[in-house]
C-alpha cells in the first residue's frame, strides 16, 4: 500500500529528475527532515534518463565552474556514502579546433582553467590523434586536454541521491501529479496533487520541461521551452575497447564518446527544433520523439568526416529526446519575483547532470538561508523581462540557444531570433544614425553608431573600433549623447520614503531634495544586491536608477523589505527616457537649447529645467568621466529633446563607448566587479557607505572593517596597443596567478588597452604583470585608482559656458 501524503511539509520538491533529487538530498542534509518530493510519473522519467551525462568542469565564470566541481566531488562521495555506484567514468575530455578562431577560443578556455584551478593543457594535433585514434585529425589545428572530466550514469546518480535522502528522513512520492499551487498575498501556501493537498512553506520547482506550466499555476514566469536533442548510438565497432575520453568537435557541432563498445555521437546543431505545445503531456514518461534523419543529416555528414569508422558502423538508433532551453542559455535558480516561497531549479540547457549536484546544493541553500552558497546572479530566476516568457518568443529563441551551446565565444555576439521585443522612444532616430543594436533585458539598445555593414565576429580588433573611437573622442573633446533609457527606474514615494531607504541602502539617503546619491543595496552579509543612484525629488519622493537587467530583482528586493514602512514602489522605467549629455561642450549646448540653468547645478545635484519647451530633470553626474548631465524626461518628449541636442552639436554614442570610458575611470559594474560575493570595502567603494549604520548589512561591514578588509579592485594598462583583452584573463606576477580581469576594453583616451580586475593579494601601484590572453602573455601595469583623470577634474570642471 502506498504511503499517505503528509498534510504538511516544510518544502515540497516538484520533479524527480537530477535537479529534484539533488535538491531533496541537500535539503535533508541541511536539516530539513520533513521535505518531500512529488513526481508525476517515475523518478528520472522526464529528460534525466536519456542524458548523455557529460561532466565537464570548466564554465565561463568562476562560480559556475566551482558548482560543477562540487558535482564531481558529490558524485564520488555518494558512492561511498550509500554503497550505490554512480557510474563515474573519469577518462577526461579532448576539445579540438579546426579553425583559427576556435583555436583562440579553446586557448582562452585553457587560460581560464588555470585561473580557476582546473587541469587543462594545450596539446598538439598529433597528441590529440594519439588520445583519439579513431578520429580523422587531418584538419585539426590544436586541442586542449582536460584529464579530470568524465561522465556518470544518470539513473544511478539519482538512485544514490534518493537513497541518501531517504536515510535522512525525506520522503518521495511517485505517481503523484501536481494539479495546482495555492497562493495567498503572493506567497505559496499549498500544493494540490492527484492524491490530496499538502500545505508547505516553500516549493522547489524542478519540473524540467514542464516547469513553465507549473510556475504559471503559482502566477510566476518561468521562461523555458523544449527542443528536440539528438544523438546517434551504434553497435560495437573495432577500435573501441574500454572507455575513452569525450571528444568535443564543436566546429562541427559534435560531441563524441564510446558507449557499450560502440559510439555515441551527439550534436548541438546551429538551429534546433522547438517542440510544439501539447506534445509533451502528462503521459510522456521515459519517452522519446520520432527519429528525424533529414534534420540530423548535416550533422551525420560532419560525423562521418570526423569518424571514418562510422561509415561501416551498424546504427542502433537515432535518439531524439527533449531538452529545455532558456532565452539566454543559462539555467534558473532562486526565488521567483512574482511568488514568494516558489524557488526555481530548472531550465538546465542540457547540462543538468554536470550542474545538478552543485545546483541542487545551491537551491537548497537558497531556500534555507535566503541566498546561494556563492554568487550565481547569472542564473538568477529574476533576470528575465516579462516579454521573454511568451510562447512565440520562446519557440523562436530556444532553437537558436540550443545551437549556441557550441558557439565560439566571440565578444559582443548577439542572438538573432526574438528581437525587437522592446524598442526605445528614440529607436527610429538611432537606426537612422546607423546604430548597431544589442538586446539587453528585451530592449534594443545602441552599441555603436555609423554601422555600414554587419560587423564580422573576431577575437582581434573589432570592426567597430574606429566608430567607438569617434564617439569617445566626441565625449572627451566636444559632446556626446548616450541613450540611458533602458536603466530601470523605481519611484519610492510616501511619508516613510527616507526612513525606508536609510534601511535598505548603505549610502546616506537623508540628503536634501535636489541631491543625487550613489548607494549600494546590501544583504545581511554586507555584499552587493545592487548598486544604484537615487535622485531625491521631494521630501517624500525618490527616483532610483538601477541596472537595466536588475529592475525585476531590485524591485522585488525593495518590496520584500518594505515591511511596515508607509511607501509606494512604482516601476516607472517605460514612462521616462534618459539622455546622458557628456563632454566639455555640454555647457554650451545646454544654453543653446534653452536650458542655461543646467550650468548652475552642482556636482551630484539635480534640478528641473526645460529643453525646447519640454520639462526635464537633469542630474550632474557622469558614468564616463566627462562633465555633463543625465537628463530624464517623459518618454514621449525624448525625440524633441534629442533632436535639439544633436542639432546643437552632440554626437550619438553607444554602449561600447560608455563601457570603455567607465573602465578607464575605474567605475565598477554589477555582474563584473560587483556581485553578492563582494562587499563595498573589497570593491573600493567604502567611501559611499553611511558609517553610522542602521542599514541592512551594516553589522557585517563593520566587522569586515575591524578585521582589516581592503579593496581587491585594481586597474591595468597593457603595453601592447594591439592586445585585445576581453575579461576573465588570468593575471600573472612572477609566474603566479594573482587575479583575473573583470572588464576590459580599449582605452581611447589613453591609447592603450585597459582592464579592471579582482586581485587575490595586495600589489603595489605600477607593479608590472602579464595577462594571459589565449595563451599569449602581454605585459601590463597595475594601477590603483582611475587610469585617466585621476583627480576627477574632467567630471567636475567648471560648468560655465566659457569653460
VOGU-3710 file (C-alpha; in Angstrom, 3 decimals, decimal comma):
1> xxxxxxxxxx> 0,000/0,000/0,000  1,351/3,427/-0,951  2,384/5,653/1,935  -0,044/8,526/2,542  0,900/12,093/1,705  1,683/14,234/4,742  -0,698/17,106/5,365  2,245/19,495/5,657  5,876/19,656/4,547  8,335/22,477/5,094
11> xxxxxxxxxx> 9,461/22,174/1,476  7,794/20,389/-1,417  10,127/19,498/-4,285  8,324/19,061/-7,607  10,104/16,849/-10,113  12,075/13,626/-9,809  14,997/14,230/-12,142  18,545/15,206/-11,278  17,598/18,683/-10,014  14,728/17,446/-7,866
21> xxxxxxxxxx> 16,598/14,540/-6,288  19,710/16,645/-5,697  17,675/19,434/-4,094  15,817/16,961/-1,855  19,080/15,337/-0,783  20,652/18,672/0,101  17,566/19,905/1,944  17,683/16,770/4,078  21,436/17,109/4,510  20,936/20,691/5,721
31> xxxxxxxxxx> 18,377/19,647/8,307  15,003/19,929/6,563  13,914/16,473/7,634  10,287/16,728/6,510  10,949/17,720/2,893  9,092/15,661/0,306  9,453/15,122/-3,437  6,498/14,725/-5,791  6,969/13,019/-9,150  4,048/12,747/-11,568
41> xxxxxxxxxx> 5,326/9,522/-13,103  8,520/7,668/-12,138  11,837/9,100/-10,992  14,104/10,257/-13,873  11,326/9,649/-16,416  11,481/13,157/-17,943  14,795/14,144/-19,541  17,294/12,893/-16,975  17,175/9,257/-18,075  18,383/9,929/-21,631
51> xxxxxxxxxx> 21,081/12,470/-20,745  24,491/11,889/-22,300  25,676/12,782/-18,760  28,940/14,512/-19,593  30,581/16,278/-16,668  32,952/18,959/-17,928  34,069/21,245/-15,148  35,114/24,410/-16,956  32,482/27,099/-17,425  32,805/30,783/-18,331
61> xxxxxxxxxx> 32,712/32,004/-14,711  34,493/31,013/-11,529  31,331/30,163/-9,607  29,679/28,081/-12,328  32,933/26,150/-12,566  33,014/25,833/-8,788  29,457/24,487/-8,881  30,338/21,694/-11,304  33,467/20,846/-9,326  31,115/20,365/-6,385
71> xxxxxxxxxx> 29,025/17,990/-8,538  32,107/15,901/-9,305  33,036/15,674/-5,624  29,454/14,867/-4,636  29,047/12,076/-7,156  32,252/10,446/-5,930  31,165/10,865/-2,301  27,709/9,382/-2,908  29,109/6,011/-3,875  30,940/5,784/-0,551
81> xxxxxxxxxx> 28,009/7,257/1,411  25,309/4,978/0,023  27,035/1,980/-1,497  25,276/2,863/-4,746  27,554/3,152/-7,758  27,012/6,330/-9,779  28,812/5,037/-12,867  31,559/7,683/-12,665  33,982/7,258/-15,556  36,867/9,718/-15,469
91> xxxxxxxxxx> 38,654/9,472/-18,794  38,990/13,191/-19,436  37,826/15,328/-22,345  39,526/16,441/-25,538  38,487/19,668/-27,266  39,773/20,053/-30,821  39,956/23,142/-33,040  39,755/23,106/-36,824  39,614/26,875/-37,378  41,934/29,634/-36,128
101> xxxxxxxxxx> 39,158/31,297/-34,133  38,195/28,020/-32,452  41,845/27,582/-31,530  41,811/31,024/-29,915  38,593/30,079/-28,146  39,957/26,863/-26,621  43,227/28,596/-25,717  41,181/31,190/-23,826  39,406/28,307/-22,104  42,735/26,745/-21,142
111> xxxxxxxxxx> 43,924/30,074/-19,700  40,679/30,410/-17,778  41,047/26,883/-16,446  44,415/27,804/-14,946  42,826/30,768/-13,168  40,086/28,520/-11,777  42,441/25,762/-10,657  41,397/23,233/-13,305  43,877/20,990/-15,088  43,662/21,866/-18,803
121> xxxxxxxxxx> 46,608/21,762/-21,179  47,041/22,642/-24,822  48,334/19,683/-26,805  49,426/19,220/-30,411  47,261/17,710/-33,161  49,488/14,630/-33,075  48,909/14,190/-29,338  45,170/14,640/-29,883  45,276/11,902/-32,518  47,012/9,581/-30,066
131> xxxxxxxxxx> 44,266/10,123/-27,497  41,511/9,505/-30,080  42,909/7,102/-32,708  39,552/6,722/-34,480  39,484/10,459/-35,199  40,320/11,936/-38,597  42,815/14,560/-37,449  43,826/15,894/-40,863  42,229/19,307/-40,276  42,899/19,635/-36,542
141> xxxxxxxxxx> 44,930/22,758/-35,711  45,230/22,216/-31,964  43,496/20,785/-28,915  43,050/21,158/-25,183  43,193/18,149/-22,885  41,240/18,144/-19,577  42,075/14,945/-17,687  39,660/15,396/-14,775  36,447/15,496/-16,816  34,214/12,462/-17,067
151> xxxxxxxxxx> 30,684/11,156/-17,153  28,168/9,432/-14,924  25,126/7,181/-15,141  22,098/9,477/-14,717  19,772/6,891/-13,206  22,468/5,653/-10,829  23,263/9,176/-9,597  19,590/9,841/-8,903  19,198/6,476/-7,215  22,108/7,292/-4,898
161> xxxxxxxxxx> 20,675/10,743/-4,108  17,268/9,206/-3,336  18,778/6,514/-1,135  20,758/9,082/0,846  17,798/11,498/1,123  15,500/8,755/2,425  18,063/7,764/5,032  17,901/11,350/6,299  14,105/11,330/6,639  12,995/12,786/3,296
171> xxxxxxxxxx> 10,060/11,143/1,533  9,396/10,560/-2,159  6,005/10,106/-3,787  5,985/8,784/-7,336  2,781/8,665/-9,373  1,702/11,927/-7,716  0,937/14,727/-10,126  0,644/18,378/-9,196  -2,721/19,819/-10,239  -2,489/23,233/-8,604
181> xxxxxxxxxx> -0,429/25,557/-6,421  -2,311/27,651/-3,881  -1,068/31,122/-3,006  -2,192/33,908/-0,719  -0,987/37,505/-0,839  1,709/36,474/-3,323  3,118/33,608/-1,215  2,830/29,846/-1,695  0,525/28,081/0,735  -0,054/24,562/-0,542
191> xxxxxxxxxx> 0,303/22,099/-3,395  -2,738/20,335/-4,812  -1,958/16,840/-6,089  -3,736/13,863/-7,566  -3,516/12,335/-4,082  -4,546/15,291/-1,953  -3,411/18,633/-0,571  -0,060/19,364/1,088  0,457/22,691/2,823  4,009/23,982/2,736
201> xxxxxxxxxx> 6,320/26,880/3,447  8,250/26,656/0,188  8,258/24,875/-3,156  11,327/23,841/-5,125  10,141/23,735/-8,731  12,410/21,264/-10,514  9,893/20,152/-13,136  12,209/20,275/-16,140  10,290/20,650/-19,399  7,030/21,264/-17,581
211> xxxxxxxxxx> 8,289/23,976/-15,210  6,774/26,830/-17,207  3,258/25,420/-16,832  3,833/24,546/-13,178  5,128/28,044/-12,435  2,061/29,564/-14,067  -0,087/27,712/-11,503  1,507/29,979/-8,903  1,400/33,117/-11,043  5,138/33,035/-11,801
221> xxxxxxxxxx> 7,026/33,459/-15,061  9,362/30,582/-15,950  10,665/31,277/-19,468  11,947/27,992/-20,896  10,971/25,838/-23,849  11,750/22,293/-25,015  13,653/21,435/-28,158  14,484/18,141/-29,783  18,005/16,929/-28,975  19,666/14,194/-30,998
231> xxxxxxxxxx> 22,393/11,661/-30,509  23,315/8,624/-32,574  24,093/5,258/-30,965  25,931/2,482/-32,792  26,559/-1,140/-32,043  30,136/-2,150/-31,063  32,830/-1,289/-33,575  36,505/-2,188/-33,948  38,890/0,213/-32,287  36,911/0,813/-29,107
241> xxxxxxxxxx> 37,912/-1,174/-26,069  37,087/0,083/-22,631  36,333/3,731/-22,034  37,717/6,724/-23,917  37,786/10,483/-23,374  34,867/12,582/-24,537  35,768/14,188/-27,864  34,436/17,713/-28,432  34,424/18,730/-32,097  32,490/21,937/-31,656
251> xxxxxxxxxx> 33,397/23,386/-35,054  31,273/20,539/-36,410  28,699/20,901/-33,586  29,507/17,414/-32,241  30,321/15,612/-29,018  31,519/12,025/-29,247  32,221/9,256/-26,768  32,216/5,498/-26,503  29,042/3,716/-25,436  28,975/-0,026/-24,695
261> xxxxxxxxxx> 31,729/-0,689/-27,211  30,102/1,489/-29,843  29,855/5,203/-30,431  27,597/7,910/-29,086  27,608/10,904/-31,429  25,571/13,868/-30,250  25,067/17,317/-31,670  24,003/20,849/-30,904  23,173/21,845/-34,456  23,224/25,542/-35,438
271> xxxxxxxxxx> 19,428/25,798/-35,313  17,448/23,298/-33,303  13,796/22,233/-33,489  11,290/23,590/-30,993  8,633/21,152/-29,799  5,067/22,231/-30,413  2,819/22,982/-27,436  0,903/19,982/-26,119  3,234/17,272/-27,443  4,867/16,639/-24,071
281> xxxxxxxxxx> 1,839/15,991/-21,900  1,453/14,163/-18,587  1,703/10,772/-20,311  5,245/11,449/-21,572  7,180/9,024/-19,342  10,572/7,613/-20,369  9,509/8,888/-23,770  11,361/9,748/-26,946  10,406/11,664/-30,048  10,470/10,348/-33,582
291> xxxxxxxxxx> 13,774/9,937/-35,371  14,398/12,742/-37,856  17,178/11,717/-40,200  16,554/14,625/-42,563  17,249/17,112/-39,774  20,236/15,114/-38,494  21,787/14,548/-41,949  24,144/17,601/-41,928  25,441/16,552/-38,525  25,803/12,980/-39,780
301> xxxxxxxxxx> 27,981/14,207/-42,626  30,145/16,092/-40,130  30,398/12,946/-38,006  31,408/10,812/-40,985  34,206/13,269/-41,726  35,480/13,178/-38,158  34,964/9,412/-37,662  35,579/7,427/-40,870  34,798/4,203/-38,970  31,225/5,422/-38,610
311> xxxxxxxxxx> 30,589/4,689/-42,295  30,591/0,940/-41,650  29,114/1,020/-38,160  25,729/-0,544/-37,510  23,336/2,085/-36,217  21,430/1,115/-33,099  19,185/4,202/-33,027  18,973/7,934/-33,528  17,805/9,016/-30,103  15,617/12,130/-30,081
321> xxxxxxxxxx> 14,943/13,270/-26,544  13,552/16,634/-25,412  15,660/19,174/-23,510  14,586/22,567/-22,194  16,338/25,842/-23,008  16,080/29,376/-21,636  16,281/32,670/-23,592  19,959/33,178/-22,702  21,224/29,605/-22,351  21,720/29,687/-18,568
331> xxxxxxxxxx> 19,596/27,841/-16,030  17,227/29,412/-13,499  17,913/29,114/-9,784  16,309/31,012/-6,938  13,081/32,538/-5,722  10,697/33,975/-8,296  9,852/37,671/-8,338  6,127/37,059/-8,610  5,586/34,465/-5,878  7,349/34,334/-2,541
341> xxxxxxxxxx> 8,305/30,827/-1,488  8,421/29,490/-5,060  12,009/28,579/-5,925  13,163/27,541/-9,396  15,700/24,868/-10,246  15,097/24,306/-13,945  15,971/25,307/-17,500  19,210/23,354/-17,402  20,015/23,793/-21,111  21,254/20,221/-21,483
351> xxxxxxxxxx> 23,902/20,435/-18,743  21,691/19,120/-15,939  23,872/16,176/-14,949  27,047/18,224/-14,797  25,358/21,068/-12,927  22,797/19,126/-10,912  24,844/18,292/-7,843  26,073/21,832/-7,259  22,856/23,480/-8,467  20,765/21,340/-6,107
361> xxxxxxxxxx> 23,027/22,262/-3,216  22,729/25,955/-4,039  18,957/25,761/-4,432  18,595/24,065/-1,042  20,930/26,674/0,454  18,804/29,448/-1,059  15,572/28,001/0,327  17,030/27,672/3,818  19,321/30,720/4,040  17,812/33,105/1,507
371> xxxxxxxxxx> 20,808/33,069/-0,853  23,014/30,558/-2,676  26,308/29,412/-1,219  28,101/31,814/-3,575  27,068/34,340/-6,196  25,035/32,828/-9,024  23,443/36,024/-10,308  23,927/34,868/-13,910  21,373/32,140/-13,095  19,049/34,379/-11,051
381> xxxxxxxxxx> 15,412/33,377/-11,567  14,500/37,085/-11,710  16,756/38,099/-14,611  14,260/37,851/-17,477  11,930/40,591/-18,658  8,274/39,502/-18,920  8,420/39,782/-22,719  10,734/36,759/-22,811  8,010/34,450/-21,469  5,656/34,375/-24,453
391> xxxxxxxxxx> 5,283/31,092/-26,314  6,004/32,841/-29,633  9,287/34,249/-28,369  10,403/31,040/-26,669  9,670/28,866/-29,703  11,727/31,229/-31,859  14,580/31,715/-29,388  15,063/28,233/-27,872  16,240/26,562/-31,127  18,908/29,239/-31,579
401> xxxxxxxxxx> 20,013/28,918/-27,952  20,456/25,182/-28,492  22,747/26,000/-31,400  24,832/28,474/-29,405  25,789/25,690/-26,991  28,906/25,069/-29,082  29,390/28,570/-30,461  32,734/30,293/-30,413  32,549/32,830/-27,575  33,134/35,926/-29,685
411> xxxxxxxxxx> 32,914/39,222/-27,848  29,679/41,162/-28,421  27,952/38,296/-30,250  24,205/38,879/-30,436  21,362/36,414/-30,822  19,325/36,850/-33,998  15,916/35,493/-33,004  13,321/37,081/-30,741  14,465/40,623/-31,411  12,658/43,989/-31,299
421> xxxxxxxxxx> 10,692/42,942/-28,232  11,097/46,379/-26,621  12,146/49,493/-28,525  13,298/52,805/-27,111  11,485/56,063/-27,704  14,400/57,024/-29,991  14,558/53,739/-31,880  13,879/55,329/-35,276  16,479/58,057/-34,684  19,100/55,524/-33,606
431> xxxxxxxxxx> 18,571/53,298/-36,621  18,690/56,293/-38,942  22,120/57,089/-37,461  23,357/53,581/-38,270  23,118/52,149/-34,776  24,227/48,569/-34,297  21,733/47,254/-31,775  22,180/44,848/-28,903  19,417/43,230/-26,880  19,515/44,000/-23,154
441> xxxxxxxxxx> 16,580/42,842/-20,992  14,485/42,836/-24,149  15,413/46,425/-25,074  17,118/47,147/-28,383  19,977/49,416/-27,306  22,617/51,127/-29,471  26,054/49,524/-29,096  27,753/51,902/-31,535  26,755/54,211/-34,387  27,724/54,611/-38,014
451> xxxxxxxxxx> 27,477/50,930/-38,963  27,867/50,471/-42,718  27,769/46,663/-42,840  27,197/43,864/-40,371  30,351/43,527/-38,238  32,385/40,361/-38,511  32,939/38,481/-35,278  36,562/38,270/-34,176  38,880/37,990/-31,208  41,064/40,656/-32,786
461> xxxxxxxxxx> 40,493/44,380/-33,112  36,773/44,695/-33,943  35,248/46,329/-36,988  33,661/48,978/-34,789  36,973/50,118/-33,289  37,079/53,441/-35,161  33,353/54,054/-34,618  33,822/53,791/-30,865  36,995/55,897/-31,028  34,993/58,660/-32,728
471> xxxxxxxxxx> 32,291/58,509/-30,034  34,822/58,621/-27,187  36,651/61,494/-28,837  33,371/63,395/-29,103  32,650/62,884/-25,405  36,183/63,897/-24,441  36,736/66,844/-26,789  33,234/68,116/-27,592  29,948/66,477/-26,530  28,323/63,067/-26,896
481> xxxxxxxxxx> 24,847/61,866/-26,077  24,227/58,380/-24,643  20,719/56,916/-24,520  20,458/55,538/-20,984  16,700/54,998/-21,148  16,904/51,215/-20,502  18,055/51,895/-16,918  15,449/50,612/-14,505  13,598/53,392/-12,690  11,770/52,883/-9,413
491> xxxxxxxxxx> 9,846/55,685/-7,708  9,800/55,426/-3,911  7,064/57,677/-2,588  5,413/58,227/0,770  5,929/59,674/4,257  8,422/56,908/5,147  10,453/57,136/1,925  13,556/58,473/3,674  13,383/56,045/6,587  12,801/53,115/4,254
501> xxxxxxxxxx> 15,759/53,947/2,029  18,013/54,516/5,046  17,097/50,956/5,986  17,677/49,253/2,619  20,531/51,406/1,244  24,099/51,686/2,507  24,523/55,299/1,381  23,341/58,335/3,308  19,839/58,745/1,871  18,746/61,645/4,119
511> xxxxxxxxxx> 20,302/64,284/1,887  18,115/67,245/0,961  15,796/67,301/-2,038  17,802/68,189/-5,115  20,521/65,675/-4,207  21,848/62,725/-6,190  23,092/59,832/-4,076  25,200/56,886/-5,200  24,489/53,892/-2,996  24,661/50,148/-2,689
521> xxxxxxxxxx> 21,848/47,890/-1,579  23,434/45,194/0,552  22,293/41,940/2,076  22,874/40,873/5,672  26,315/39,541/4,664  27,355/43,068/3,662  27,695/42,117/-0,016  26,041/43,678/-3,047  22,464/43,053/-4,059  22,539/46,128/-6,281
531> xxxxxxxxxx> 24,242/49,436/-6,844  22,203/52,426/-7,936  21,840/56,181/-7,966  18,932/57,925/-6,293  17,546/61,353/-7,038  15,659/62,948/-4,158  12,993/64,919/-5,951  10,916/65,907/-2,901  10,869/65,113/0,828  8,558/62,167/0,142
541> xxxxxxxxxx> 9,774/61,147/-3,350  12,966/59,491/-4,573  13,630/58,092/-8,037  16,039/55,153/-8,067  18,044/54,373/-11,223  19,110/50,723/-11,294  20,805/48,474/-13,832  18,901/47,593/-16,996  18,791/43,881/-16,165  18,220/44,465/-12,443
551> xxxxxxxxxx> 14,768/46,036/-12,436  12,757/42,906/-11,559  15,308/41,724/-8,992  15,714/45,119/-7,323  12,008/45,897/-7,246  11,379/42,501/-5,647  14,102/43,130/-3,049  12,633/46,522/-2,178  9,079/45,227/-1,927  10,067/42,329/0,286
561> xxxxxxxxxx> 11,905/44,654/2,674  9,293/47,414/2,777  7,621/45,818/5,831  5,614/48,356/7,790  7,095/51,399/6,036  4,453/53,661/4,526  5,824/53,790/0,987  4,633/53,109/-2,530  7,028/51,481/-5,006  6,355/52,058/-8,703
571> xxxxxxxxxx> 8,238/50,800/-11,744  8,447/53,884/-13,963  11,061/52,508/-16,374  8,971/52,813/-19,532  7,467/56,176/-18,596  10,795/58,035/-18,728  13,684/58,357/-21,157  17,205/59,269/-20,001  19,773/61,008/-22,189  23,310/61,498/-20,875
581> xxxxxxxxxx> 24,891/64,604/-22,378  28,622/64,408/-21,713  31,703/66,407/-22,681  33,326/69,846/-22,377  30,909/71,301/-24,937  27,849/70,193/-22,950  27,628/73,572/-21,191  27,340/75,474/-24,483  24,746/73,025/-25,800  22,626/73,347/-22,648
591> xxxxxxxxxx> 22,481/77,100/-23,062  21,776/76,851/-26,782  18,772/74,532/-26,319  17,165/76,838/-23,786  18,351/75,353/-20,515  21,264/77,547/-19,301  20,180/76,843/-15,713  21,676/73,352/-16,049  25,076/75,016/-15,723  24,176/76,135/-12,210
601> xxxxxxxxxx> 23,586/72,562/-10,977  26,422/71,418/-8,723  28,107/68,016/-8,990  25,843/65,219/-7,674  22,867/67,566/-7,580  19,810/67,641/-9,793  17,124/70,089/-10,808  14,287/70,787/-13,200  14,571/72,706/-16,467  13,049/72,928/-19,935
611> xxxxxxxxxx> 14,732/71,959/-23,194  12,920/73,268/-26,277  9,879/73,676/-24,067  9,896/70,097/-22,702  10,212/69,539/-18,986  13,358/67,654/-17,957  15,190/66,809/-14,754  18,968/66,923/-15,054  21,439/65,310/-12,663  25,058/66,459/-12,816
621> xxxxxxxxxx> 26,989/63,201/-12,671  28,969/61,018/-15,009  29,489/57,330/-15,682  32,066/58,054/-18,391  34,353/60,506/-16,620  33,357/63,653/-18,523  31,350/66,680/-17,383  27,646/66,608/-18,098  24,199/65,561/-17,014  21,929/62,561/-17,072
631> xxxxxxxxxx> 18,695/64,163/-18,281  15,367/62,483/-17,516  12,166/63,319/-19,381  8,845/61,747/-20,262  9,452/59,166/-22,966  7,184/60,980/-25,415  9,360/64,102/-25,126  12,598/62,291/-25,947  12,525/62,811/-29,755  12,215/66,599/-29,469
641> xxxxxxxxxx> 14,903/66,877/-26,788  17,249/64,537/-28,667  16,793/66,449/-31,899  17,641/69,719/-30,180  20,775/68,286/-28,542  22,105/66,675/-31,713  21,338/69,739/-33,845  23,333/71,772/-31,323  26,342/69,504/-31,867  26,048/66,422/-29,618
651> xxxxxxxxxx> 27,295/63,198/-31,240  25,317/59,971/-30,637  27,353/57,405/-28,686  26,643/53,826/-27,726  27,168/51,278/-25,009  30,631/50,202/-26,209  31,993/53,737/-25,825  30,343/54,069/-22,412  31,868/50,802/-21,218  35,364/51,683/-22,420
661> xxxxxxxxxx> 35,187/55,068/-20,688  33,878/53,675/-17,389  36,753/51,150/-17,313  39,294/53,954/-17,858  37,702/55,743/-14,890  37,760/52,624/-12,720  33,979/52,602/-12,225  32,697/49,204/-11,076  29,646/47,498/-12,571  27,274/44,834/-11,292
671> xxxxxxxxxx> 27,952/41,457/-12,851  31,578/42,366/-13,461  33,339/43,843/-10,427  30,315/43,749/-8,104  28,172/40,804/-7,036  26,805/39,108/-3,945  30,266/37,781/-3,018  31,771/41,294/-2,904  31,497/43,977/-0,206  31,840/47,737/-0,813
681> xxxxxxxxxx> 35,136/47,548/1,043  36,510/44,890/-1,309  35,327/46,960/-4,281  36,945/50,182/-3,063  33,528/51,775/-2,518  33,500/52,056/1,262  33,580/55,849/0,864  29,947/55,683/-0,284  28,753/53,820/2,817  26,889/55,601/5,624
691> xxxxxxxxxx> 29,197/54,848/8,562  26,647/55,338/11,355  24,915/52,147/10,237  21,275/51,322/10,601  21,016/49,684/7,153  20,905/46,059/6,033  24,466/44,727/6,058  25,933/47,399/8,353  26,945/44,913/11,050  28,759/42,674/8,591
701> xxxxxxxxxx> 30,576/45,650/7,066  31,654/46,958/10,468  33,074/43,550/11,298  34,927/43,405/7,980  36,471/46,834/8,648  37,515/45,751/12,128  39,219/42,712/10,606  41,203/44,930/8,221  39,384/44,202/4,945  40,776/46,096/1,963
711> xxxxxxxxxx> 39,930/46,741/-1,674  40,666/43,957/-4,162  39,934/46,027/-7,276  42,682/47,407/-9,479  43,053/48,795/-12,985  45,501/47,588/-15,610  47,082/49,254/-18,625  48,597/46,979/-21,275  51,792/47,921/-23,110  50,873/46,403/-26,483
721> xxxxxxxxxx> 48,330/48,589/-28,308  47,309/45,565/-30,394  46,398/43,348/-27,439  42,665/42,639/-27,147  41,688/41,689/-23,593  38,032/40,769/-23,087  37,571/39,739/-19,452  38,360/36,748/-17,235  42,016/36,754/-18,291  44,352/35,458/-15,567
731> xxxxxxxxxx> 46,935/37,954/-14,272  50,435/36,667/-13,544  53,117/38,068/-11,255  56,422/36,187/-11,240  54,754/33,090/-12,658  51,885/33,010/-10,145  48,255/33,887/-10,863  47,285/36,825/-8,633  43,871/37,681/-10,100  41,590/37,861/-13,119
741> xxxxxxxxxx> 40,275/40,690/-15,243  36,596/41,511/-14,792  36,051/44,111/-17,554  38,265/45,100/-20,474  38,258/47,410/-23,477  40,479/49,721/-25,494  41,022/52,994/-23,646  40,765/55,540/-26,422  41,588/58,485/-24,169  44,968/56,991/-23,268
751> xxxxxxxxxx> 45,589/54,968/-26,433  46,077/51,610/-24,697  44,030/48,504/-23,868  42,713/48,723/-20,306  41,013/46,461/-17,788  39,606/46,220/-14,298  40,486/43,228/-12,167  39,959/41,395/-8,912  43,308/40,744/-7,232  43,861/37,944/-4,734
761> xxxxxxxxxx> 46,653/39,776/-2,911  47,902/43,277/-2,327  50,106/44,580/-5,140  51,893/47,936/-5,289  50,890/50,620/-7,762  52,747/50,423/-11,090  53,710/46,765/-10,500  54,485/45,067/-13,838  52,395/41,947/-14,505  51,291/39,907/-17,523
771> xxxxxxxxxx> 47,857/38,932/-18,831  47,327/35,542/-20,432  45,175/36,250/-23,499  44,549/32,958/-25,327  47,942/31,573/-24,334  49,993/34,681/-25,095  51,295/36,765/-22,196  51,026/40,541/-22,569  52,878/42,991/-20,340  50,750/45,339/-18,233
781> xxxxxxxxxx> 50,965/47,558/-15,153  48,753/47,564/-12,089  47,132/50,946/-11,456  45,379/51,735/-8,194  42,565/54,164/-8,908  41,424/55,573/-12,251  43,645/55,203/-15,284  42,822/58,659/-16,610  41,846/61,919/-14,880  42,945/60,529/-11,530
791> xxxxxxxxxx> 41,804/63,623/-9,613  38,380/63,805/-11,248  38,904/67,272/-12,726  37,203/66,407/-16,026  33,930/65,413/-14,376  33,875/68,442/-12,084  35,260/71,042/-14,453  33,517/74,412/-14,456  30,031/74,317/-15,883  30,288/77,891/-17,138
801> xxx> 29,676/78,323/-20,844  33,187/79,702/-21,217  34,727/76,503/-19,799
//
